[in-house]
Amino acid sequence: MIARGRPWAVALPIVASAMGFAVEPSAWIEILTSLHRHGIEIWATYHSHPGGQLWPSRRDHVLRWTSKRLLLLAPLGERVAIAQYEWRESPHQRSS
């Protein structure tokens, strides 16, 4: 998210496994309500794909409503690759 002209990251309380993650609904609602009350827009959501996949998964598409962009991080040898997607009409369009 961006507030006062600066980017911020907010960690959400989650339950994670090799198959995915889940955000506690009440925590998510509380965060969204607070952001809205302060006029702060979520610029992007992000998470990792430990298996190296740098495109949105089927589960990622369910989260399209949370922000206009998705940042994915995945291992690439000894480095971490990052891909940015902007949610548009076609869910697989990648921004440049």
N, C-alpha and C positions, 0 to 999 in steps of 0.2 A: 504494500500500500504506500501511498505518498501522502504525507501530511506536512504542512508548513514548508513545502518545497523540498523535502528530504524523503528518501525512501526508508521504509521501516519493514522489518520482518516480524511476524507474529507467529509464534509456535502454538499449535493447537494440541490439546490433550487427545491422544489417539490410542487406539489398540491396533497393533500392526502384526502382520504375519507375512510369510513368503507369497501369499496369494493376494494381499491387499491391505487396506487400512480402513478404519472407521473412526469418525470424529464423534465425540459425545454430543448428541443433538442440543442439549441445554447449554453447553459451553459455546457451541457454534452460534446459537441464537443470541446469547448474551454478547458475544463479540460483535456480531453483525449489528445488533441494536445500538451498541456503544459507538461503533464507527459511524453509523447513520446519524446518530444524535450529534456527533461532532463534525459532520459534513465531510467525512473521509471516505474516499473510494478505494476499493481494493484494485490495485493495478494488475496484479497477477497472482495466481496460486502456483506453488511449486512443490515438487516431491521427486524422489529418486525412483529409478527403475533399475534395481540391482542386476537384473539379467542383461542389461545393455541395450534395451529397446529405447530408441530415441523418437518414438512417435506415440501419440495418445492411444492408450488402450481403450477397450470397450468401457471399462469402469471409469476411465478419465472423462469420457463423454457425459456421464451422469452428472459430473461436477461442473459442467459448462456454465451453469447459472451463477456460480460463485464469483467469476471475474471475466474480463474480456480476453485474458491471456493465460497461457499455461507454460511454465518453465519446467523442463524435464532434465534431470541430471542422471547420467549413466556412466559406469566405468568404461574406460577405453585404454586398455593396458594399464600403465601406471598413472594415467591422467583421468580427469573427469570431463566428459563431454556434456555440453549444455545446449539444448534446443529450445527455441521459443516458438510457440504457436499462438496465433490469434484466432479466437473462435469466430467463425463466419458462417455463412449458410452451408458451405461444404465443410464438415468438421475436420477434414484432413489437410486443409490449406495451411502451409507453413509460412510464417513471415520471413522476410529477408533481412 
